[in-house]
Amino acid sequence: MIAIRIPKSQWGKAWRAMVELAPVRLVTNDPIYEVLPAHLEMLSGRGFTYEIVRPAATVTREKRRAAAG
């Protein structure tokens, strides 16, 4: 998956356009979203700006098990 950050000034219109195309997932409250390559093509085609970011590492199942035990 690709993670992006959208400027607050464009967020509302960009969000509506993205969810019409396919599901989008909020990864952090920053806000950073996981999107598909088709979302990037659509955003670029409609003139929206975005920043591709690297989301924080997620906790793996093994790490969760180690912490629980």
N, C-alpha and C positions, 0 to 999 in steps of 0.2 A: 504494500500500500504506500501511497504517497501522502505526506503530511504537508499542509499549507496553512498559512496565516493570511487572513483577508483584512485589509484596512477597515476600521470601524465605519468610515464614511461610506463604504460600498457594501457593508455586510448584509443589510436587509435584502437588497435586490439580488446580490450574488447568491445568498442562501436560498432564496425562492427559486432561482434558476437552477441551482445544483440539485435540489430535492426533486424537481420536476424530471430531471434526467435519470437519477438513480439515488439510492440511499447514501447519506453522508453521516460520518460518525465524529462526534466531538471527542477529542482525545484528552485535552486539558482545558482548564478554565482560562487559559491564556488569551484567546481561544485558538486552538490548533485543531484542524479537522483532517481526518483521513478521507481521501478522495480517490477516484479512479482516473486513469489517463483521459478518459472521455470528458471528465469534469474540467480538466486543464484546457483541453481543446476548446470546449464551450466557453469557458471564462475568457480565454484569450480572444476568441472570435467575437465576443460581445464587448470587448474593451475593458474588462475588469482587470485590476492589478492584484497580484498575490505574491507571497513569498514562500518558496519551498523551504521547509525547515526539517530538522531532524528531531523527532519527538524524543522525550526522555525515555531511557530504557525501561521496559516493562518488567515486572517481577515474574520470573519464570516459576513453573510448577515446582521444580526442585527446590528453589529458594524458599517458597512458601512452606513446603514440607519440612525443610530444615528448621525454619523459624518456629513452626508449630510443635516440633518434637523436643 
